[in-house]
Amino acid sequence: MGRQDSNKRRTVDRIEQAGQDYRRYVNVALVVIGGVKDVHAAVSSLVAEWKRHNRR
């Protein structure tokens, strides 16, 4: 394998690694956003229940 081929392979490896890191980051971000939505929904329902309870 020539030096040029070796450099191309290293570049391809770096691009593949960057793609994997990016996908991992996106997956984590989606999980966090999903978690925030769940927490927000739970808190909203608790606040609504608390307001209903305190109006009586």
N, C-alpha and C positions, 0 to 999 in steps of 0.2 A: 504494500500500500504506500503510495507516495505521500509526501508531506501535505500536498494540497487536499488529497482525499481525507487525510487525518484531520485537518482543520475543518473541512466540511462536516465530517462526522461529529466533531466536538460542537460545532455550531448547531447542528440538528439536535444533539443531546440537550444543549442549553435551552433551545426553543421548546422541546418536549417537556423539560422540567418546568419551565416557566408556565406552560399550559396547564400542567398538573397542579402547580401551586395556585394558579388563577382559579381553576375549578374548585379546589379545596376552599379557597377564600370565599367564592360565591356560595358554595354549599353552607359554610358556616354562617355567612351573612343571612342567607334565607332562613336558617334555623333560628337565628337570633331575632330576625324580624317576625317570624311566625310566633316565637315565644312572647315577644312584646305585644303582638295582637291578642294572644290568649290572655296575657296578664291584664291588658287594657279592658278586654271584654269582662273578665272576672271582677275587676275593680269597679267598672261602670255599673254592673248589676248589684254589687254590694252597696255602692253609694246610692243607687236608686232605692234599694230596699231600706237603707238607713233613713233616707228622706221620707219615705212613706211611713215608716215607723214613728218618726219624730213629729209628724203632722198631727197624729192622734192626740 
